[in-house]
Amino acid sequence: MSEQRFAELVSDALDLIPPELARAIDNVVVLIEPRDPEDPHLLGLYHGIALTERDSNYGGALPDTVTIYREAILDLCTTADEVVEEVAITVIHEIAHYFGIDEDRLHELGWG
């Protein structure tokens, strides 16, 4: 799958976020990288301060990042349809961390 097509899938997955939640996303950058250098099997990573942990001292912070690891997802999937599904799950999963939803709750909700 081309890098451009993969980027389109990430964009499509972001479009799945309900508008009222999407409007609440602020100071977040979504990146696509080939692989996490420390864990080559990691599909995505949220790095930042979740909304639920921000206080009045938050101002002036660098943007939070959501990184989607293209090669790890492509290695996991055997069909294009699987890639579409896994990208959506991974993007939603990482954005959920921005909203303060932890791993256990994501698994309960079916986004683990």
Secondary structure as a PSIPRED ss2 file (coil, helix, strand):
# PSIPRED VFORMAT (PSIPRED V4.0)

   1 M C   1.000  0.000  0.000
   2 S C   1.000  0.000  0.000
   3 E H   0.000  1.000  0.000
   4 Q H   0.000  1.000  0.000
   5 R H   0.000  1.000  0.000
   6 F H   0.000  1.000  0.000
   7 A H   0.000  1.000  0.000
   8 E H   0.000  1.000  0.000
   9 L H   0.000  1.000  0.000
  10 V H   0.000  1.000  0.000
  11 S H   0.000  1.000  0.000
  12 D H   0.000  1.000  0.000
  13 A H   0.000  1.000  0.000
  14 L H   0.000  1.000  0.000
  15 D H   0.000  1.000  0.000
  16 L C   1.000  0.000  0.000
  17 I C   1.000  0.000  0.000
  18 P C   1.000  0.000  0.000
  19 P H   0.000  1.000  0.000
  20 E H   0.000  1.000  0.000
  21 L H   0.000  1.000  0.000
  22 A H   0.000  1.000  0.000
  23 R C   1.000  0.000  0.000
  24 A C   1.000  0.000  0.000
  25 I C   1.000  0.000  0.000
  26 D C   1.000  0.000  0.000
  27 N C   1.000  0.000  0.000
  28 V E   0.000  0.000  1.000
  29 V E   0.000  0.000  1.000
  30 V E   0.000  0.000  1.000
  31 L E   0.000  0.000  1.000
  32 I E   0.000  0.000  1.000
  33 E E   0.000  0.000  1.000
  34 P C   1.000  0.000  0.000
  35 R C   1.000  0.000  0.000
  36 D C   1.000  0.000  0.000
  37 P C   1.000  0.000  0.000
  38 E C   1.000  0.000  0.000
  39 D C   1.000  0.000  0.000
  40 P C   1.000  0.000  0.000
  41 H C   1.000  0.000  0.000
  42 L C   1.000  0.000  0.000
  43 L C   1.000  0.000  0.000
  44 G E   0.000  0.000  1.000
  45 L E   0.000  0.000  1.000
  46 Y E   0.000  0.000  1.000
  47 H E   0.000  0.000  1.000
  48 G C   1.000  0.000  0.000
  49 I C   1.000  0.000  0.000
  50 A C   1.000  0.000  0.000
  51 L H   0.000  1.000  0.000
  52 T H   0.000  1.000  0.000
  53 E H   0.000  1.000  0.000
  54 R C   1.000  0.000  0.000
  55 D C   1.000  0.000  0.000
  56 S C   1.000  0.000  0.000
  57 N C   1.000  0.000  0.000
  58 Y C   1.000  0.000  0.000
  59 G C   1.000  0.000  0.000
  60 G C   1.000  0.000  0.000
  61 A C   1.000  0.000  0.000
  62 L C   1.000  0.000  0.000
  63 P C   1.000  0.000  0.000
  64 D E   0.000  0.000  1.000
  65 T E   0.000  0.000  1.000
  66 V E   0.000  0.000  1.000
  67 T E   0.000  0.000  1.000
  68 I E   0.000  0.000  1.000
  69 Y E   0.000  0.000  1.000
  70 R H   0.000  1.000  0.000
  71 E H   0.000  1.000  0.000
  72 A H   0.000  1.000  0.000
  73 I H   0.000  1.000  0.000
  74 L H   0.000  1.000  0.000
  75 D H   0.000  1.000  0.000
  76 L H   0.000  1.000  0.000
  77 C C   1.000  0.000  0.000
  78 T C   1.000  0.000  0.000
  79 T C   1.000  0.000  0.000
  80 A H   0.000  1.000  0.000
  81 D H   0.000  1.000  0.000
  82 E H   0.000  1.000  0.000
  83 V H   0.000  1.000  0.000
  84 V H   0.000  1.000  0.000
  85 E H   0.000  1.000  0.000
  86 E H   0.000  1.000  0.000
  87 V H   0.000  1.000  0.000
  88 A H   0.000  1.000  0.000
  89 I H   0.000  1.000  0.000
  90 T H   0.000  1.000  0.000
  91 V H   0.000  1.000  0.000
  92 I H   0.000  1.000  0.000
  93 H H   0.000  1.000  0.000
  94 E H   0.000  1.000  0.000
  95 I H   0.000  1.000  0.000
  96 A H   0.000  1.000  0.000
  97 H H   0.000  1.000  0.000
  98 Y H   0.000  1.000  0.000
  99 F C   1.000  0.000  0.000
 100 G C   1.000  0.000  0.000
 101 I C   1.000  0.000  0.000
 102 D C   1.000  0.000  0.000
 103 E H   0.000  1.000  0.000
 104 D H   0.000  1.000  0.000
 105 R H   0.000  1.000  0.000
 106 L H   0.000  1.000  0.000
 107 H H   0.000  1.000  0.000
 108 E H   0.000  1.000  0.000
 109 L H   0.000  1.000  0.000
 110 G C   1.000  0.000  0.000
 111 W C   1.000  0.000  0.000
 112 G C   1.000  0.000  0.000
